[in-house]
Amino acid sequence: MSFTRQLSEMSASELNDAIDDTNFPQAHILSRGRNNSVCSTSSTSGTSSLVTTQPEDPATVAAASEEPVANANIRPRLILKSSTSIPENDGHENCTFHHDLELDHKPPTREALLPDMARSYRLLLGGLGENPDRQGLIKTPERAAKAMLYFTKGYDQNLEDVLNGAVFDEDHDEMVVVKDIEMFSMCEHHLVPFYGKVSIGYLPCNKILGLSKLARIVEIFSRRLQVQERLTKQIAVAVTQAVQPAGVAVVVEGVHMCMVMRGVQKINSKTVTSTMLGVFRDDPKTREEFLNLVNSK
């Protein structure tokens, strides 16, 4: 079962449980800087190793001394705990519309869904008291079906294909931030849009990600039926999976039409969510630096 399938189907609480922060370099035992960075580069092997200043138990040191020296250069990686695995029969085995390249029951093509979706929209128009055969509505069901497939095209994308190998070895250990990435999504509660901007920062461990891939990761998870809280977490975990950095920070600011054009109708309200992983969670100075960069004009 692919990582992306698990990620796309997890709730925010499940994603929280799935993140093993012990695999991140911790801020209280690591420091940043060119000469003393969270990820130091070996001059002989080119692999990264962790620089720790935490006092060790003598028994632990004695046991560790028997291990091969090569183990010191293994970089910690974020893993998904086995307890969060998704069962094979997850309720979608007979689902026509929840097609997904990450699921086994996808239709041959996206276009194969259009006739059934168009018929559903025609029934909806009739249920509203409209005449689906009048001039302005004759092609509306098909148009609406095509639009919905586009709004949810993230179901047909996966992390591996989107990255397309754009992960590069680079001796860079300073923060990388891409901010104000436009985001459009669909509220899964009311099927109305929410939109806004996403800012992503990460602290590399000798691997960097092509800058456009950060925006594409946003597209994968925003072009689905979503809630903003889960979207924020999914983006952060996907970046972590891509480059195994020392930490990842994501801030999403959204305007939800379910609060603007219905319900409480608060047209100026904005929702801000954030996810801080690794050193961004543990080190206040690193977190402050990221937030200052994101909020600067």
Long-range contacts (C-beta under 8 A, 24 or more apart in sequence): 1-85, 1-86, 1-88, 2-102, 2-158, 2-160, 3-80, 3-159, 3-241, 4-102, 4-158, 4-159, 4-160, 4-238, 5-86, 5-100, 5-102, 5-103, 6-80, 6-84, 6-85, 6-86, 7-159, 7-234, 7-237, 7-238, 7-241, 8-100, 8-102, 8-155, 8-221, 8-224, 8-234, 9-86, 9-90, 10-84, 10-86, 10-230, 10-234, 11-230, 12-227, 12-229, 12-230, 12-233, 14-84, 15-230, 15-233, 15-234, 15-237, 16-233, 17-81, 17-83, 17-84, 18-80, 18-81, 18-84, 18-237, 19-78, 19-237, 19-240, 19-277, 20-78, 20-79, 20-80, 20-81, 21-277, 21-278, 21-281, 21-282, 22-76, 23-76, 23-77, 23-78, 23-79, 24-76, 24-78, 24-246, 24-247, 24-277, 24-278, 24-279, 24-282, 25-50, 25-76, 25-205, 25-246, 25-247, 25-278, 25-279, 26-279, 26-282, 27-279, 27-282, 27-283, 27-286, 28-54, 28-282, 28-283, 29-53, 29-54, 30-246, 30-279, 32-173, 32-174, 32-203, 32-279, 32-286, 34-173, 37-173, 38-173, 38-203, 38-205, 38-246, 38-279, 39-75, 39-173, 39-204, 39-205, 39-206, 39-246, 41-171, 41-206, 42-73, 45-73, 46-169, 47-73, 47-74, 47-75, 47-206, 48-73, 48-75, 48-205, 48-206, 49-73, 49-74, 49-75, 50-75, 50-76, 75-205, 75-244, 76-244, 77-244, 78-237, 78-240, 78-241, 78-244, 78-277, 98-155, 99-155, 99-156, 100-155, 100-156, 101-155, 101-156, 101-157, 101-158, 102-155, 102-158, 106-156, 110-149, 110-153, 110-156, 113-145, 113-149, 114-142, 114-145, 114-146, 114-149, 117-141, 117-144, 117-145, 117-148, 117-149, 118-142, 118-144, 118-145, 120-145, 121-145, 150-223, 151-184, 151-186, 151-193, 151-223, 152-186, 152-223, 152-224, 152-225, 153-223, 154-219, 154-220, 154-221, 154-222, 154-223, 154-224, 155-223, 155-224, 157-219, 157-220, 157-223, 158-220, 159-217, 159-220, 159-238, 159-241, 159-242, 162-213, 162-216, 162-217, 162-219, 162-220, 163-209, 163-210, 163-213, 163-242, 164-213, 166-209, 166-210, 166-212, 166-213, 167-207, 167-208, 167-209, 167-210, 167-242, 167-243, 168-207, 168-208, 168-209, 168-210, 169-206, 169-207, 170-204, 170-206, 170-207, 170-208, 171-206, 172-204, 172-206, 172-208, 173-203, 173-204, 173-205, 173-206, 173-246, 174-203, 174-204, 175-201, 175-202, 175-203, 175-286, 175-289, 175-290, 175-293, 176-201, 176-202, 176-203, 176-204, 176-208, 176-209, 177-201, 177-290, 177-293, 177-294, 178-211, 178-214, 178-215, 179-293, 179-294, 181-214, 181-215, 181-218, 183-218, 183-222, 183-231, 183-252, 183-254, 184-222, 184-223, 185-222, 185-223, 185-224, 185-226, 185-228, 185-231, 185-254, 186-224, 186-225, 186-226, 187-225, 187-226, 187-227, 187-256, 187-257, 187-258, 188-225, 188-226, 188-227, 189-227, 189-258, 190-258, 190-262, 191-225, 192-256, 192-257, 192-258, 192-261, 192-262, 193-257, 194-226, 194-228, 194-254, 194-255, 194-256, 194-257, 194-258, 194-271, 195-254, 195-255, 196-252, 196-253, 196-254, 196-255, 196-270, 196-271, 197-252, 197-253, 198-222, 198-235, 198-250, 198-251, 198-252, 199-250, 199-251, 199-252, 199-294, 200-235, 200-236, 200-239, 200-248, 200-249, 200-250, 201-248, 201-249, 201-250, 201-280, 201-290, 201-293, 201-294, 202-239, 202-240, 202-243, 202-245, 202-247, 202-248, 202-249, 203-245, 203-246, 203-247, 203-248, 203-278, 203-279, 203-280, 203-286, 204-243, 204-245, 204-246, 205-243, 205-244, 205-245, 205-246, 207-243, 207-244, 207-245, 208-243, 209-239, 209-242, 209-243, 213-242, 214-239, 217-242, 228-252, 228-254, 228-256, 228-271, 228-273, 229-273, 231-273, 232-273, 232-274, 232-275, 233-275, 235-275, 236-275, 236-277, 237-277, 240-277, 240-278, 245-278, 246-278, 246-279, 247-276, 247-277, 247-278, 247-279, 247-280, 247-281, 247-282, 247-283, 247-286, 248-275, 248-276, 248-277, 248-278, 248-280, 249-274, 249-275, 249-276, 249-277, 249-280, 249-287, 249-290, 250-274, 250-275, 251-291, 251-294
